[in-house]
C-alpha cells in the first residue's frame, strides 16, 4: 500500500471545483505539483479557473447528477493523463426549510447532486483506479453528516448517506486488500458560496419567521467561518496520512460525541448549537 505523500506529477480530479472548497482544493493540490482535472456545472466559472492554472489543468463541464457526465469526466481524465490518483467528489448544493415545506422536486435535486453525484463519481472512477497501485477518494459530506438540525432534513439526509457510503467503501477496500483508501470530509462553517446559493425558505407565519432567524444565523456563521484554504489543507494532510475522517472544526467534536452518546443510552436528541461554546 503506497501512500500519496509526494503529489508531484500526480493527477487530482475535483468536482464542484469552481468555488469554495473545490477551488481551494485545486490550489492546494497544484501547489504540491499535482496536475488537475477540474469539473463544474458552471462552465464560465470553470473556464476562468482552469485558465488561471495554465497548462497544469484541464476542465470538463459536468453535472454530477448525470451518470453520463461523470463517465465522460473519467474517460477524459484517463485519455489525457492515464491515471487519477486523487478523486474529490466535492460538488454539492444546500437546502434549508422545514420538512413539510420542501417540495419533492427540491428533495429530488438534493439527492441527485449531493448523493448521486458522489455515487456517479465513484462508479465512474473507482474501477479504473483499482487497477493502480495507489489512489485516494475524498467525498465531501458535512458536519450535517454527523448532526441533524432544524431546516436541514434534505441536506442532512444526503450528507449522512455520503458518510455511510464512504465508510462502507473504506471497509471494502481494506478487507479486499486494495491499495486504495477513502476519506470523508465533514466541515462545519466554511467561507463559501453554498449559503448564498441555497434557496431561501418559503412560507409565511411563525414557522417562516423561525426559519428566517435560523437562516440568518447560519449565513452569519458561514461568513465568519473557516477559510476554505484551511479545509483544503486538512484534506491534503488526510490524503498523505491515509486518514479516513477529515473533521475540520474541533469545536463541534463534543456536540457530535454527545449526540452519539444519547443514541447509545436512548436519551432524546437535542438541537445542536449553530456555534458551539468553546470547551
N, C-alpha and C positions, 0 to 999 in steps of 0.2 A: 504494500500500500504506500503510494508516494504522495505526500502532501504537496500542495501548491504553495511553496514558500517563495520561490522566485517566479514572478509573473512576466519576466522579460520574454517577449515573443508569444506569450500565451494568448488565447482568444476568449474574450468575455462578451457574452450576449446579454443584453438588458432590454426588457420590455418596459413600456411606460418611461422611456428614457428622457423625454423632452421636458422634464420639470421635476422639481423637488428632489426626492431621494434618488430617483433614476438618474438625473443629471449629475448629482453628487457622486454616485457610484461610477459613472463614466469617467469623471475627472480623477477619482481616486485610483481606479484601475489603470488609466492611461499614465498617471504619474509613476506607476510601478513598471511601466514598459509593456503593458498589455495592448494588444490590438482589439478593436472594438467593433461589435455588430450591434447597432443601436436601432431600436424599433419603437414606434409610437403610432397612435391613430391620427395625431395632428401632424400632417405632412409638412406644413410650413415650419413649425417649430422644430421638427425633426431635421429638416434640411439645414436650418441655421446651426443647430447643434453639431451635426456631422461636419459641416464646413469649418467649424471652429477647431476641429482636430486634424484638419488637413488629410494627409494620406494614412493616418493612424486608424481611421474609422470608415465604415460603410453604413448606410442607412437603408432600412427596409420598412416601408409603411405597412402596418398590420393592425387589425382589430383582433385582440386576443380572444374575443367572443367567438371568432370564426376559426374552426379547426384548420381549414384550408390555408388561412393566412399564416398560422404558426408552422404548418408543414412547409409552406413556401419559405418562411424565415429559416428553417433548419436546412432546407435544400440550398439556399443561397449561401448560408454560413459555411457548409461543408464544401460547396463548389469553389468558394473563394479561398478558404483557409485550410480545409481538410480536417478541421477539428473544432470542438467547442469545449474549452476547459472549465469555464465558469458560465452557468446559466442563472440569471437573476429574473425570476418571474415576479416582476415588480408592479406591473400595471394594476390599477385599482380605481374604484370610484366610491364616493361616500353617499350615505343615505341618512336622513335624520327626520324621524316622525314617529308618532305613536303607532303601534302595530295596526290598529284598526283604521288608520288614516293613510296607510301605504297601499297603493294600488297593486294589483297583480302584475301590471306592466313594469312597475318600479322594482318589484321583487324579482321578476324575470331578468331584468337588466343587471341588477346587482349580482345575481347568481352567475349570469353569463360572463361577466367581467371578472369578478373577484374570485370565483371558484373555478368555473370552466376555463377561464384564462390560464390559471395555474395548471389545470389538468391538460389542456391543449399543449401548453409549453412542454410539460414533462413527457407527454405522449409523443410529441414530435422529436424531442432531443434525446431522451433517456436511452432508447435502444441504440442510437448511434454512439452516444457517449460510453456505453458499456463495452464497446469494442476498443476503448482506450485504456491506458494503464493509470490514468488519473483523471479526475473530474469532480466538480462540486456544483451542486444545485442549491440556490438560495431562494426560498419562497417568502415573499413579503406578506406577513399576516398583520398583526396589530396588537396592541395591548387589549383591544376588543376581542382578540382571540383567546384571551385568558380571563377577561372580566366581562360583565354584562351590565350596562347602564340604561337609563331611560332614553328612549328615542333611537336606540341602536339595533333594533331587532334584526333588520335585514343585513346590516353591516356586521354585527357580531356573529350572526349565524354563519355567514360566509367565511369570516376570519377564524372562527372556531373550527370550521371544516378544513381550512388550509393548515392549521396546526395539526389536526388529527391525521390528515393526508400525509404531510411531510414526515411526521414521526413514524407512521407506519412504513413508509418507503425506506426511511433510515434503518429500521429494524430488518427489513427485507434485504437491503444491500449488505448489511453486516452479516446476517445469518447465511447468505448465499456466497459469501467470500468475495464480493465485488470490491474493487478498489475505490469506487465512487462513494461520496458522502453527501449529506444534505444538511442545510441549516434552515431554521425558521426565524425570520426577523419579526420581532414583536415590539415595535417602537410605540411610545406614547406620544405626547405632543411634540411635533416636529414642524419647523417652519417649512411649509409647502403650500401648494395651491389647492389641496384637497378640500379644505373648508370652504374656500371661495367657490369651488366648482360643485359643491353639494347643494342641490335644490333646497330652498327654504321650506320649512314645514308649513303645510297648508292648513286652513281651517280657521274657525272663529271661536270666541268664547274663552272660558277659563283654561281649557286644555291647550288652546293655541297660545295663550299668554304664558303658560308654564313651559311650553316648548320653546317659545321665543327667548325666555330667560335662559334656558338650558343652552340654546344655540349661541347666544351672546357670550356665555361663559366659556363655551368650547372655542369659539372664534378668538377670544382673548387669550386663551391658553395656547392656541396654535401660534398666534403672533409672538408670544413670549417663549415659545418652545425652543427645543434644542436645535442648533443649526443642522441642516441636512448633511453637511460635511462630516460632522461628528458621528452621525448614524452610519454613514458610508465607511468611515474609518473602523467602526466596530465590526462591520461586515467583513472588511478586509482581514482583520485580526481573526475572525471566526473561520474564514476560509483557510488561512495559513495554519491555524491550530486544529483544523477539522473539528470545530466545536459546533454542536447542534443548536443550542439556544443562543439567540442574539437578543438579549434584553438590555435596552439602551438607557432605561430610566430607572435606576435603583430605588428611587423613592416610592415606586409602585410595588416593590417586592413584598413589603409587609401586607399590602392590600390583597395581593394575589395569594399569599400564604394564608391569610385569614379566610378568604373565600373557600379554598380547598379544605381547610380545617373545619369549616362549617359543614361542608359536604360530608366529610368523614363522620362527624359527630351528629349529623342530622339537624343541625341548627338552621333556622331560616336565613336566607341570604339578606345582605344589607346592600343598599345602593353605594357603589364606590364613589369616593370624592373625586371631583374634577381635578383638583390639585391636592395630593395627599400632604398631610403635615409631615414635616421632617422629623425623623425619629433618631 
